[in-house]
Amino acid sequence: MSISTEQDIFASLGLSSQAGTTRGTNDATELGLNTFLKLMVTQLNNQDPFQPMENGDFLGQIAQFASVTGIEQLNQNFGGLSTSLTSGQALQAGSLIGKQVLAPVEDGFLTADRPITGQVDAGAAGVPVTMRVYDIYNQLVREMPLGTSTSEPMQFAWDGINDGGEFAGQGIYKIRLQGETDDGQVDLQTQLFSSVESVNMNGNSGLTLNLEGLGPIAFSNVQQLK
């Protein structure tokens, strides 16, 4: 028992020789397939004609190789999908440049024509809420009551006017909110709107937004935009 040519083996397997391989195939996968077929041809040419390879063994080797190459192709496909998703997210985040995003931060950037705005959720209705504004030196600039909370988040804005009735000046200010409860004053989470200047994409930390005057924040922390 003998097999005359390598071309015959390719034909019997329903495959073409290297010359007929599609050029678009990945080089590494093509090399693996051709190497496997050459080894298979060599094995068949040199087997004992009185004890030829069983059909089950022959098909088993082919199935095993197909499984390995299939997994490699699956990994490549998932890699491409991941890249597409990341690129899509980057395009989505890029559309936020110049817009206002709401995030759970205490620092806001004040300008002469744009107040610091945000919202707070007191967790329950009927809670008196007070806002205190501090400068970069942690000095109290403004204290003002926001009223009593409802079941919806409270909206607020600070126009930059200090307790002396003057404009405090452009810059970064810290907004702290407290609620009056039966147990005394409790700190509430501050959520502020900030302007997006640019977008960064990092493979390890994901997408980050650079906020005007404040620096980066994770894209995943954005809760609302306007």
TIZA-300927 format. One record per residue (C-alpha): chain; x, y, z. Coordinates in Angstrom, 1 decimal, padded with zeros to 4 digits. Each point is the difference from the previous one (the first is absolute). Example, Ala and Ser with C-alpha at 12.3 -4.5 7.8 and 13.67 -1.06 7.14 Angstrom:
// TIZA-300927
<baba "A" <012.3 -004.5 007.8>>
<baba "A" <001.4 003.4 -000.7>>
// end
This chain:
// TIZA-300927
<baba "A" <000.0 000.0 000.0>>
<baba "A" <001.4 003.4 -001.0>>
<baba "A" <-001.1 003.5 -000.7>>
<baba "A" <001.6 001.4 -003.2>>
<baba "A" <000.0 003.8 000.4>>
<baba "A" <-000.6 002.7 002.6>>
<baba "A" <-002.6 001.5 -002.5>>
<baba "A" <-002.0 -003.2 000.3>>
<baba "A" <-000.2 000.3 003.8>>
<baba "A" <-001.1 003.6 -000.2>>
<baba "A" <-002.8 -001.0 -002.5>>
<baba "A" <-001.1 -003.0 002.2>>
<baba "A" <-000.4 002.4 002.9>>
<baba "A" <-002.0 002.5 -002.0>>
<baba "A" <002.9 002.5 000.3>>
<baba "A" <002.2 001.8 -002.5>>
<baba "A" <003.7 000.0 000.0>>
<baba "A" <002.1 003.0 001.3>>
<baba "A" <-000.1 001.5 -003.5>>
<baba "A" <-003.8 000.2 000.1>>
<baba "A" <-000.2 001.4 003.5>>
<baba "A" <-002.0 003.3 000.3>>
<baba "A" <002.4 002.8 000.4>>
<baba "A" <-002.2 001.7 002.5>>
<baba "A" <000.5 -002.8 002.6>>
<baba "A" <002.0 001.0 003.1>>
<baba "A" <003.7 -000.9 -000.6>>
<baba "A" <000.3 -001.8 003.3>>
<baba "A" <-003.1 -002.1 -000.5>>
<baba "A" <001.0 -000.8 -003.6>>
<baba "A" <003.4 -001.2 001.2>>
<baba "A" <-001.6 -002.2 002.7>>
<baba "A" <-002.4 -001.6 -002.5>>
<baba "A" <002.7 -000.7 -002.6>>
<baba "A" <002.4 -001.4 002.6>>
<baba "A" <-002.8 -002.3 001.3>>
<baba "A" <-000.8 -001.3 -003.5>>
<baba "A" <003.6 -000.6 -000.8>>
<baba "A" <000.5 -002.0 003.2>>
<baba "A" <-003.2 -001.9 -000.7>>
<baba "A" <001.2 -000.9 -003.6>>
<baba "A" <003.4 -001.1 001.4>>
<baba "A" <-001.8 -002.2 002.6>>
<baba "A" <-002.2 -001.6 -002.6>>
<baba "A" <002.9 -000.6 -002.4>>
<baba "A" <002.1 -001.7 002.6>>
<baba "A" <-002.7 -002.1 001.8>>
<baba "A" <000.1 -003.8 000.0>>
<baba "A" <-002.1 -001.1 -002.9>>
<baba "A" <-001.1 -003.1 002.0>>
<baba "A" <-001.0 002.2 002.9>>
<baba "A" <-001.4 003.2 -001.5>>
<baba "A" <-001.4 002.8 002.1>>
<baba "A" <-003.5 -000.6 001.1>>
<baba "A" <-002.6 002.4 -001.5>>
<baba "A" <-001.0 001.1 003.5>>
<baba "A" <003.6 001.0 000.9>>
<baba "A" <000.4 001.8 -003.3>>
<baba "A" <-003.2 002.0 000.5>>
<baba "A" <000.9 000.6 003.7>>
<baba "A" <003.2 001.7 -000.9>>
<baba "A" <-001.8 002.2 -002.5>>
<baba "A" <-002.7 000.9 002.5>>
<baba "A" <002.6 000.8 002.7>>
<baba "A" <001.8 002.4 -002.4>>
<baba "A" <-003.2 001.6 -001.1>>
<baba "A" <-000.9 000.6 003.7>>
<baba "A" <003.3 001.7 000.7>>
<baba "A" <-000.2 002.2 -003.1>>
<baba "A" <-003.6 000.8 000.7>>
<baba "A" <000.9 001.2 003.5>>
<baba "A" <002.7 002.2 -001.5>>
<baba "A" <-002.4 001.5 -002.4>>
<baba "A" <-002.5 000.5 002.8>>
<baba "A" <002.6 001.9 002.0>>
<baba "A" <000.7 002.2 -003.0>>
<baba "A" <-003.6 000.7 -000.6>>
<baba "A" <-000.5 001.0 003.7>>
<baba "A" <003.1 002.2 -000.2>>
<baba "A" <-001.5 001.8 -003.0>>
<baba "A" <-003.3 000.3 001.7>>
<baba "A" <001.6 001.5 003.1>>
<baba "A" <001.9 002.5 -002.1>>
<baba "A" <-003.2 001.0 -001.8>>
<baba "A" <-001.9 000.5 003.3>>
<baba "A" <002.8 002.1 001.4>>
<baba "A" <000.2 002.2 -003.1>>
<baba "A" <-003.8 000.4 000.0>>
<baba "A" <000.2 001.1 003.7>>
<baba "A" <002.8 002.5 -000.9>>
<baba "A" <-002.1 001.5 -002.8>>
<baba "A" <-003.0 000.2 002.4>>
<baba "A" <002.1 001.7 002.7>>
<baba "A" <001.6 002.3 -002.6>>
<baba "A" <-003.5 001.5 -000.7>>
<baba "A" <000.0 001.2 003.6>>
<baba "A" <002.7 002.6 -000.6>>
<baba "A" <-001.3 003.4 000.8>>
<baba "A" <-003.1 -001.3 001.9>>
<baba "A" <-000.8 -000.1 003.7>>
<baba "A" <000.1 -003.3 001.8>>
<baba "A" <-001.3 -000.8 003.5>>
<baba "A" <002.3 -002.0 002.3>>
<baba "A" <000.3 -000.7 003.7>>
<baba "A" <002.8 002.6 000.8>>
<baba "A" <000.3 002.8 002.4>>
<baba "A" <002.3 002.3 -002.0>>
<baba "A" <-001.5 002.4 -002.5>>
<baba "A" <001.5 002.5 -002.4>>
<baba "A" <-001.5 003.5 000.2>>
<baba "A" <000.2 002.6 -002.8>>
<baba "A" <-001.5 003.4 -000.3>>
<baba "A" <-002.6 -001.1 -002.5>>
<baba "A" <-000.6 -003.6 001.3>>
<baba "A" <-001.1 -000.8 003.5>>
<baba "A" <000.7 -003.3 001.8>>
<baba "A" <-003.1 -002.1 -000.3>>
<baba "A" <-001.0 -003.4 001.3>>
<baba "A" <-002.5 -002.1 001.9>>
<baba "A" <-000.3 -001.8 003.3>>
<baba "A" <-002.1 -002.9 001.2>>
<baba "A" <-000.8 000.2 003.7>>
<baba "A" <-001.4 -003.5 000.0>>
<baba "A" <-003.3 001.0 001.4>>
<baba "A" <-002.6 002.9 -000.3>>
<baba "A" <-000.2 002.7 002.6>>
<baba "A" <003.8 000.4 000.7>>
<baba "A" <001.3 003.6 000.2>>
<baba "A" <003.1 000.2 -002.1>>
<baba "A" <002.9 002.5 000.4>>
<baba "A" <002.7 000.7 -002.6>>
<baba "A" <003.5 001.2 001.1>>
<baba "A" <002.6 001.2 -002.5>>
<baba "A" <003.7 -000.1 000.7>>
<baba "A" <003.0 001.4 -001.9>>
<baba "A" <003.3 -001.9 -000.8>>
<baba "A" <001.2 001.1 003.5>>
<baba "A" <-003.0 -001.7 001.6>>
<baba "A" <-001.3 003.4 001.1>>
<baba "A" <-003.8 000.4 000.1>>
<baba "A" <-001.1 002.2 -002.8>>
<baba "A" <-003.8 -000.3 000.0>>
<baba "A" <-002.7 -001.7 002.1>>
<baba "A" <-003.5 -000.2 -001.2>>
<baba "A" <-003.1 -002.1 000.7>>
<baba "A" <-001.4 -002.0 -002.9>>
<baba "A" <-003.4 -000.6 001.5>>
<baba "A" <-001.7 -003.3 000.9>>
<baba "A" <000.5 -003.1 -002.0>>
<baba "A" <-002.7 -001.9 -001.9>>
<baba "A" <-000.1 -003.5 -001.4>>
<baba "A" <001.9 001.3 -003.1>>
<baba "A" <003.6 001.2 000.0>>
<baba "A" <000.5 003.7 000.8>>
<baba "A" <001.5 002.2 -002.6>>
<baba "A" <002.3 002.8 001.1>>
<baba "A" <002.3 002.7 -001.5>>
<baba "A" <002.6 002.3 001.4>>
<baba "A" <000.7 003.1 -002.0>>
<baba "A" <003.3 000.8 001.7>>
<baba "A" <-001.3 002.7 002.3>>
<baba "A" <001.6 -000.3 003.5>>
<baba "A" <-001.5 000.8 003.4>>
<baba "A" <001.2 003.6 -000.4>>
<baba "A" <-002.0 000.5 -003.2>>
<baba "A" <003.0 000.0 -002.4>>
<baba "A" <001.1 -002.3 -002.7>>
<baba "A" <002.5 -002.6 001.4>>
<baba "A" <002.0 -000.2 -003.1>>
<baba "A" <000.5 -002.7 -002.7>>
<baba "A" <001.5 -003.3 001.3>>
<baba "A" <-000.6 -003.3 001.7>>
<baba "A" <-002.4 -000.1 003.0>>
<baba "A" <-001.1 -002.9 002.2>>
<baba "A" <-003.8 -000.5 000.5>>
<baba "A" <-001.1 -001.7 003.1>>
<baba "A" <-003.6 -000.9 000.8>>
<baba "A" <-001.5 -000.9 003.3>>
<baba "A" <-003.5 -001.0 001.1>>
<baba "A" <-001.7 000.6 003.4>>
<baba "A" <-001.5 -003.2 001.4>>
<baba "A" <-001.2 -001.2 003.3>>
<baba "A" <003.5 -001.3 000.7>>
<baba "A" <001.6 003.3 -000.9>>
<baba "A" <001.9 001.1 -003.1>>
<baba "A" <001.0 -002.6 -002.5>>
<baba "A" <002.2 000.4 -003.1>>
<baba "A" <-001.7 -000.5 -003.3>>
<baba "A" <001.6 -001.1 -003.3>>
<baba "A" <000.7 002.9 -002.3>>
<baba "A" <-000.5 -000.4 -003.7>>
<baba "A" <001.2 002.8 -002.2>>
<baba "A" <-000.1 000.9 -003.7>>
<baba "A" <003.3 000.6 -001.7>>
<baba "A" <001.1 000.9 -003.6>>
<baba "A" <001.9 -002.7 -002.0>>
<baba "A" <003.1 001.2 -001.6>>
<baba "A" <001.5 -003.2 -001.5>>
<baba "A" <-000.2 -003.8 000.1>>
<baba "A" <002.8 -002.5 000.7>>
<baba "A" <-000.1 -003.7 -000.8>>
<baba "A" <002.2 -002.3 002.0>>
<baba "A" <000.0 -003.8 -000.5>>
<baba "A" <000.4 -000.6 003.8>>
<baba "A" <-002.2 002.6 001.6>>
<baba "A" <-002.5 000.5 -002.8>>
<baba "A" <-001.4 003.3 -001.1>>
<baba "A" <000.6 003.2 002.0>>
<baba "A" <-001.5 003.4 -000.5>>
<baba "A" <002.1 003.1 000.7>>
<baba "A" <-002.1 002.6 001.7>>
<baba "A" <000.6 003.7 -000.3>>
<baba "A" <002.2 001.2 002.8>>
<baba "A" <-000.4 -003.3 001.9>>
<baba "A" <001.9 -002.7 -001.8>>
<baba "A" <-001.0 -003.6 -000.9>>
<baba "A" <-003.0 -002.0 001.1>>
<baba "A" <-001.0 -003.6 -001.0>>
<baba "A" <-002.6 -000.1 -002.8>>
<baba "A" <-001.8 -002.6 002.0>>
<baba "A" <-000.7 002.5 002.8>>
<baba "A" <-002.1 002.3 -002.3>>
<baba "A" <-003.6 -000.1 001.1>>
<baba "A" <-001.6 002.6 -002.2>>
<baba "A" <000.8 002.5 -002.8>>
<baba "A" <-001.5 003.2 -001.3>>
// end
